[in-house]
Amino acid sequence: MSLSPTEQILIIEKELSAYNHIVTAAKQTILDNEITKYPIFVATKDDVELGVKVIDNMKTSANWNINASSLEELVAKNIITMNKVDAFRETYKDVDVYNCYFILSSLGHQFAYLPA
């Protein structure tokens, strides 16, 4: 029996939540150093030229690579277009409560917010 896309997303989010303590610490460093007001963590099973590696699945037992990125980098690389920036900022959840993930998986690309 194959899983529905919704079930697959829930599994991915559960897997990513295992790394939330590391991501939250990285997010706090990004915010403390005023690098961006919009930290985004890129989660993928592959290597991508995006952000700075926080978790390397080749060097750890992690299932995912997680890179620290930002709204500014995603705009610079045209992943988020300029005409979508305001809409993104409006939907970006409270940075003190949530970690923002940009998940690249077999289901495509989507943003998810997991409690910090």
Secondary structure, DSSP 8 states (H G I E B T S, - for coil): ----HHHHHHHHHHHHHTTHHHHHHHHHHHHHTTS-SSEEEEEESS--SSSEEEE-TTTSS-SSEEEEEEHHHHHHTTSS-GGGHHHHHHH---TTTEEEEEEEETTEEEEEEEE-
